[in-house]
Amino acid sequence: MASPLSVSSVALLTLVAFILANSLLARAGDPDITSDFLVPDNINASTINGTFFTNTGFRGIFGTIVPKLTITKATKTEFPALDGQSVSFAVVQYPAGSVNPPHVHPRSAELLFVLKGSLDVGFVDTTNKLFTQTLQENDMFVFPKGLVHFQFNSDPNSAATAIAAFGSVNAGTASLPTTLFSTNIDDDVLAESFKTDVPTILKIKAGLAPPA
């Protein structure tokens, strides 16, 4: 019979497990950088000034009327100075009665701040429990990393605006309706998965197709 582990052995194994777990968590986010900031290859580092660290992409969008859900982003694509800084930003404009459909951000949590109007929001955890809340102006809500979530402006008369912050330069977005019904997943697979028939799947796909 094997001898039981000593207290010191258990402590050592616990320490190793803790180090490994934290190592995996560290690799799950944006990689650390070894300089103050990163400069794209197509820019001469000696010419960098305050302009490089400035983004003006949100000028003029507040107070504008948009015909459909509009998301204006500041990721490393739109704002190269963010590369390596593990942060990005978006402004989401919701016309009356509009919805940001169920989606996930695989690389970051999302912190949502309601700037104008109200929003019904929610997410589903890995036990399929739904958490919902109605947010008013100046309220904040966090959507945990990688979980399915949504926002809905249920007001039929007033628009809403929110600011979203992410702990990644590229949080990524996978919209469930688009991912499931606007790709090449076989219709029979979708019909079986949703316990329906192919004509119903085709009707859903037609509804998601962009206008001609």
Rosetta blueprint (number, residue, H / E / L):
1 M L
2 A L
3 S L
4 P L
5 L L
6 S L
7 V H
8 S H
9 S H
10 V H
11 A H
12 L H
13 L H
14 T H
15 L H
16 V H
17 A H
18 F H
19 I H
20 L H
21 A H
22 N H
23 S H
24 L H
25 L H
26 A H
27 R H
28 A H
29 G L
30 D L
31 P L
32 D L
33 I L
34 T L
35 S L
36 D L
37 F L
38 L L
39 V L
40 P L
41 D L
42 N L
43 I L
44 N L
45 A H
46 S H
47 T H
48 I L
49 N L
50 G H
51 T H
52 F H
53 F H
54 T L
55 N L
56 T L
57 G L
58 F L
59 R L
60 G L
61 I L
62 F L
63 G L
64 T L
65 I L
66 V L
67 P L
68 K L
69 L L
70 T E
71 I E
72 T E
73 K E
74 A E
75 T L
76 K L
77 T L
78 E L
79 F L
80 P H
81 A H
82 L H
83 D L
84 G L
85 Q L
86 S L
87 V L
88 S E
89 F E
90 A E
91 V E
92 V E
93 Q E
94 Y E
95 P L
96 A L
97 G L
98 S L
99 V E
100 N E
101 P E
102 P E
103 H E
104 V E
105 H L
106 P L
107 R L
108 S L
109 A L
110 E E
111 L E
112 L E
113 F E
114 V E
115 L E
116 K E
117 G L
118 S L
119 L E
120 D E
121 V E
122 G E
123 F E
124 V E
125 D L
126 T L
127 T L
128 N L
129 K L
130 L E
131 F E
132 T E
133 Q E
134 T E
135 L E
136 Q L
137 E L
138 N L
139 D L
140 M E
141 F E
142 V E
143 F E
144 P L
145 K L
146 G L
147 L L
148 V E
149 H E
150 F E
151 Q E
152 F E
153 N L
154 S L
155 D L
156 P L
157 N L
158 S L
159 A L
160 A E
161 T E
162 A E
163 I E
164 A E
165 A E
166 F E
167 G L
168 S L
169 V L
170 N L
171 A L
172 G L
173 T L
174 A E
175 S E
176 L H
177 P H
178 T H
179 T H
180 L H
181 F H
182 S L
183 T L
184 N L
185 I L
186 D L
187 D H
188 D H
189 V H
190 L H
191 A H
192 E H
193 S H
194 F L
195 K L
196 T L
197 D L
198 V H
199 P H
200 T H
201 I H
202 L H
203 K H
204 I H
205 K H
206 A H
207 G H
208 L H
209 A L
210 P L
211 P L
212 A L
